[in-house]
């Protein structure tokens, strides 16, 4: 058999630069496989935890909104919360560039109903094009 000079050259370059020959892919080696599976389980667990934490507080759903004039807008929304819990919702009015032109805090008193409807007028510094509920938080009283 003739000696292939190029094969020897490749081997010496691998030795010189510390390259390893292609072995088994990472998913066929136990340590990287276990690490990847554990990382996947942690990512899924974190996602479930975030979903549970996010869904445990009060929420608001817009029913309707309208721009009254250049300095005010009105919104009607439904708030869902634990019965007997007072809630504060932040309502925001935006102009056509999505810049905030008005904001209001709406306190929803505690009551026996899980879902209540609120209507409020937001004063604005310029004409708004939309009004929405940024979010609601329970009030500690």
KAVEN-V870616 format. One record per residue. N is the residue number from 0. RES is the residue in one small letter. PHI is phi in whole degrees, -180 to 180 (none if undefined). PSI is psi as a letter, one per 40 degrees, with the letter a starting at -180 (* if undefined). Layout:
[[N RES PHI PSI] [N RES PHI PSI]]
//
This chain:
[[0 x none h] [1 x -75 i] [2 x -83 h] [3 x -90 h] [4 x -66 d] [5 x -67 d] [6 x -62 d] [7 x -64 d] [8 x -66 d] [9 x -65 d] [10 x -62 d] [11 x -70 d] [12 x -67 d] [13 x -60 d] [14 x -67 d] [15 x -62 d] [16 x -100 e] [17 x 71 f] [18 x -79 i] [19 x -100 i] [20 x -70 i] [21 x -61 h] [22 x -107 a] [23 x -70 i] [24 x -64 i] [25 x -57 d] [26 x -76 e] [27 x -103 e] [28 x -103 h] [29 x -65 d] [30 x -67 d] [31 x -64 d] [32 x -65 d] [33 x -63 d] [34 x -63 d] [35 x -66 d] [36 x -65 d] [37 x -62 d] [38 x -62 d] [39 x -61 d] [40 x -63 d] [41 x -64 d] [42 x -64 d] [43 x -65 d] [44 x -62 d] [45 x -63 d] [46 x -61 d] [47 x -65 d] [48 x -60 d] [49 x -62 d] [50 x -63 d] [51 x -69 d] [52 x -64 d] [53 x -67 d] [54 x -90 e] [55 x -89 e] [56 x -102 a] [57 x -67 i] [58 x -137 i] [59 x -130 i] [60 x -128 h] [61 x -70 h] [62 x -98 d] [63 x -160 i] [64 x -147 i] [65 x -154 i] [66 x -87 h] [67 x -82 d] [68 x -163 a] [69 x -69 e] [70 x -124 e] [71 x -161 i] [72 x -144 i] [73 x -123 i] [74 x -136 i] [75 x -118 h] [76 x -144 i] [77 x -107 h] [78 x -113 h] [79 x -112 h] [80 x -151 i] [81 x -66 h] [82 x -55 h] [83 x 87 e] [84 x -106 h] [85 x -81 i] [86 x -133 i] [87 x -118 h] [88 x -111 i] [89 x -103 h] [90 x -110 h] [91 x -129 h] [92 x -107 h] [93 x -123 i] [94 x -91 a] [95 x -68 e] [96 x -94 e] [97 x 63 f] [98 x -92 h] [99 x -68 h] [100 x -118 e] [101 x -168 i] [102 x -147 i] [103 x -144 i] [104 x -102 h] [105 x -116 h] [106 x -92 h] [107 x -106 h] [108 x -68 i] [109 x -63 i] [110 x -165 i] [111 x -76 d] [112 x -82 i] [113 x -76 d] [114 x -124 h] [115 x -130 i] [116 x -107 h] [117 x -129 i] [118 x -128 h] [119 x -144 i] [120 x -106 h] [121 x -106 h] [122 x -77 h] [123 x -125 i] [124 x -89 e] [125 x -153 i] [126 x -65 h] [127 x -93 i] [128 x -117 e] [129 x -153 i] [130 x -136 h] [131 x -150 i] [132 x -92 h] [133 x -71 d] [134 x 170 i] [135 x -133 i] [136 x -133 i] [137 x -72 i] [138 x -99 h] [139 x -90 h] [140 x -125 *]]
//
